[in-house]
Amino acid sequence: MEEGARAVVVTAAGELDAYVAPELTAALDRPGTDRLVADLTAVSFLDSTALGLLVRTVRDRGHVGGETRVVLPLGTARRIFELTTLDRALPVSASVTDALAELS
């Protein structure tokens, strides 16, 4: 996790599943943070628990005026977002640099 002037960037790597859900939840649910970037570039696998956490984070933060951008992984992990159409439903950016620039 990196706190910058524009946003908090949460970087995840490896497999995101029910086993790491509590840690992922703690990282994404940072109180007092208006802008959040979830960098999933180095993620190799996501299960439904991790996908649900991302969707909930975007929704809940949006309800209180917060902004979230999701940087999607490349390769097979990205396919999960494409199959579920979450790549079109979530605020997605191509890179962390793009995500930071796209935040208002």
N, C-alpha and C positions, 0 to 999 in steps of 0.2 A: 504494500500500500504506500502510495506517495501523495502527500498533500502539497498541491501547488497553488499558485495565485488564482488560476482559472477554475480548478476542480480538484477533487480527490480522484486519483487513478488507482483502481483495484486491479492488479494483474494476477490472473490465475494461470496455472500450468498443469499439464498432465490430465488425469481423469477426474471429472467432476461428477460425483454420484452421491447416493444417500449417506455414505460413510463420511464424506467431507462437508455435507450440508450444513452442520452447525457452524463450522469455521467460515464457510462461504456466506452464510446468513449474517454472522457477526461483521464480516468485512463490508457487506453491501448495506447493512442497516446502520450506518453511521449517523447518529443524530446531529443536527446542526449543520449538515452538509447540503448546500443548495444544489451543487453540480457534482455529478458522479460519472466517471467513465469506467466501464467494466471491460477491461482488455482481456479478450479470450484468445488472442493470437496463438499462444502456446498450448492451447487445450487440445487434447487428442480424442477425448470422448466426453459426452454429456448424457446423463440419463434424464428421465422425466422429472426427477426431483430437482435437479439443477436447472432445467428449463423452466419449471414452475417458479423457482426462486427468482429467476431473472424477470419473468413476466410480472410477478407480484411486486418486485422492486420498482420496475418501470411504472406500473400502475399506481402504487401507493405513493411514490415520490411525486408523480404528476398531480395527484389529488391535493397535495399540500404545496404546490407551486415549485417543486424541485424539478431538475432536469437530469436525465440519464441518457448516455450514449453507450452503445454496445459495439465493441470492435470484434468482429467475428473471426474465428479461426479459418485457416486454409485447409484444404484437403478433406479427408473423410468426416471430420467433426462438423465442418460447415454443411455437409449434406443433411445433417439432422435439422438444421434451421431451414433448409430449402424444402425438405419433405413436409415439415409442419407449417410452412409458409411464415414462420416467425421472422425470417429475413425480410419480409415485407411488412410485418406488423409491429416490429420493434424499431426504435430509432437507431439505425445501424450506420456505422462509419467504417471507412476503409482502413484507417490507421488511428493511432492515438493522436497524432498531430492533427488529422482531419477532425476528429471528435472534439478536441479542445477548441478548434476554430469554429465549429458548428454550434457550440454552446452560446447562448445569448449573454 
